[in-house]
Amino acid sequence: EQMGAHMRLGARWVELERPDSKVFKLYGGAKKITERHRHRYEFNIDYYDRYESAGMIFTGKDESKERMDVIEIPDHPFYLAVQYHPEFKSRPGAPSPPFLGFVHAAANPTSVGDRLDSCLKEGP
């Protein structure tokens, strides 16, 4: 049976383009990370400008800049969505950066900015 599209499996490079983004800070200022993918979904690039004009920003892309991997709403305390699977790299005592940020935001919504700044200072 034909499923359509191509399955993206395994570790893939994600470029974090915006130093002012939550994801950039969560990953300690890394400009490029590897994360595991297992999906066949992609963002329709025809809607890129419409999303950005509505206030969402694409802060992580693949190396070709054709696939969107991370999207955020800058004015929201913690609106961060990823296309990859951060749970594949999380371990007890070493949660993936998106999970760590999410749990911190849920527990301390007023101090999210402080936590992001401390992640940035710790480095990748």
HELIX and SHEET records of a PDB file:
HELIX    1   1 LYS A   22  LEU A   26  1                                   5    
HELIX    2   2 ILE A   45  TYR A   47  5                                   3    
HELIX    3   3 TYR A   48  SER A   53  1                                   6    
HELIX    4   4 PRO A   86  PHE A   88  5                                   3    
HELIX    5   5 PRO A   97  ALA A  107  1                                  11    
HELIX    6   6 PRO A  109  SER A  111  5                                   3    
HELIX    7   7 VAL A  112  GLU A  122  1                                  11    
SHEET    1   A 5 LYS A  32  HIS A  39  0                                        
SHEET    2   A 5 ARG A   8  LEU A  16 -1                                        
SHEET    3   A 5 ILE A  57  LYS A  61 -1                                        
SHEET    4   A 5 MET A  68  ILE A  73 -1                                        
SHEET    5   A 5 TYR A  79  VAL A  82 -1                                        
END                                                                             
